[in-house]
Amino acid sequence: MKGGESSDTVTFESTLDSINEGSPSFESVNFKNNLKESSITLFYEFQNFMRKTKVAKGMMSPNPDGD
């Protein structure tokens, strides 16, 4: 992968009952050939329908157990 060039685009699902999501902070990235085969874990803030701010941990991985 070269800097400044995209190889893939991956979209994370929205958090259940969220209104706003933001402030992502990456915990780990395990890159394997391309984004669709890689595992990404991040923390982020979101507001639920009651406008309470929560912190969540999200994971995108081709394998359900995150390997």
CORZI-V264703 format. One record per backbone hydrogen bond with DSSP energy under -0.5 kcal/mol. CO is the residue of the C=O (numbers start at 1). NH is the residue of the N-H. If there is no record, write none. Layout:
co | nh
CO | NH
CO | NH
This chain:
co | nh
2 | 5
15 | 18
20 | 47
22 | 45
25 | 43
28 | 41
29 | 31
30 | 39
32 | 34
34 | 32
34 | 37
35 | 38
39 | 30
40 | 60
41 | 27
41 | 28
42 | 58
43 | 25
44 | 56
45 | 22
46 | 54
47 | 19
48 | 51
52 | 48
54 | 46
56 | 44
58 | 42
59 | 61
60 | 40
63 | 66
